[in-house]
Amino acid sequence: MADRRTIDELTIEQLEQVLLIKRRQERQGRLKQLAAQGRLADQSPLLADEPSPSSRSSQTAAPVAKRFRASEVRPLSTHGTTSLSQTRPPSKVRQLRDRLLLGVEVLVLAALMVMGFSFYDTLRALNQEVATARAAPEEVIAPTPTPLVHFDRLPGGHTPPSTDGGTIPDVPAHLQQWVQPAPPQPVPPPSAAKATRIVIPALDVDAPIVEGVNWEDLKKGVGHLPGSANPGERGNMYLAAHNDIFGEIFRYLGKLELGDEFFVHSDNQVFRYVVTSKRIIEPTDVSVMYPTTEPTATLQTCHPYLVDNQRLVVVGELAN
């Protein structure tokens, strides 16, 4: 009767007998092949079947060995084994490509880190200039009539003056001929109510106000356009500050909403303004600097952050 047990159900001794029978059968097959080729006599004792160490074990293991040989072949045709393409090591071309891609990623990461450190050092140096400028003692000058300053473009940008003629203009070269300076205006009388500080609660801003809107002035704080109205006066009080350098005072100016308030301090009084409009304009739109018939305050900074090719303007009206 044939043994129907599987390989997993056999003992170690029975498995050893199966392997021994398999080796004998392979050896007998090779010997018969040699005899058929004439290289071994047909009556050679080598062709005789070798007695098994245990006849019972051999009889038990023989059918299992036959199924064992079949089970070794079936997985190759049904489930398959690991293909040569899966066990084959990666080609040299693929290895070289992977190394090149890794090198490119490392170089890009290094470049980004260098750019980040450079940008951080630049901002730190500019902010250090702000601290130095604010710490320097200011000269006391007797009040004199200040002539109006006219611009053909709004103040701002983060390009410092150079020996070749100042900051780089925001107006393209082929359009500069169309930008004309404003006509001269009469010199206003001096006023004692100079703006000294601006407080914007919604943005957590509390910064000094200095006279002037050029590169050196804006290092010290928010610049007041010479010739524009003073706090509480009828007209347009024009204030400008940077959004990305020199303290980034007006960085979040765009977050102000209609109805928000800000306060401008003078020497002996505080004036409250309420936001009535907000818009983004081109640097050549100097109409926002024009005088107004009502007491207003115009806050201006560059836009967008770190690009500065436009201007953000917030207008507030005097509320008290």
Number of C-alpha atoms within 10 A of each C-alpha: 5 9 12 10 11 11 15 8 10 14 10 10 10 19 19 14 23 24 16 17 19 18 12 14 13 12 14 17 13 13 19 18 13 14 16 12 10 10 11 15 15 14 9 10 9 14 17 9 10 11 8 14 9 10 10 9 16 19 14 17 25 20 17 23 21 13 17 19 14 11 13 10 12 12 11 11 9 8 8 10 10 9 8 8 8 9 8 8 9 10 9 9 9 10 11 11 12 12 12 12 11 11 12 12 12 11 12 11 12 12 12 11 12 12 12 12 12 12 12 11 12 13 17 15 14 17 18 15 17 20 15 12 17 14 10 9 7 8 6 6 6 5 9 9 11 13 15 15 15 17 14 16 18 24 23 25 26 18 11 10 13 9 6 7 7 11 16 13 12 18 17 8 8 7 8 13 9 9 13 11 11 12 6 10 11 8 12 14 10 13 13 10 16 20 26 19 18 21 18 18 12 14 16 10 16 16 17 18 24 21 19 18 23 16 19 15 18 26 25 25 27 28 27 26 23 20 24 22 24 24 26 27 16 16 18 27 27 24 26 26 30 27 25 23 22 23 23 16 23 23 21 16 23 18 11 17 15 14 12 15 20 23 18 23 20 19 11 10 11 18 16 18 24 20 22 15 15 20 11 16 17 16 22 18 14 17 9 17 18 12 17 15 8 13 20 26 29 19 22 30 31 30 25 16 15 13 11 19 16 21 21 21 21 22 21 24 20 20 13 9
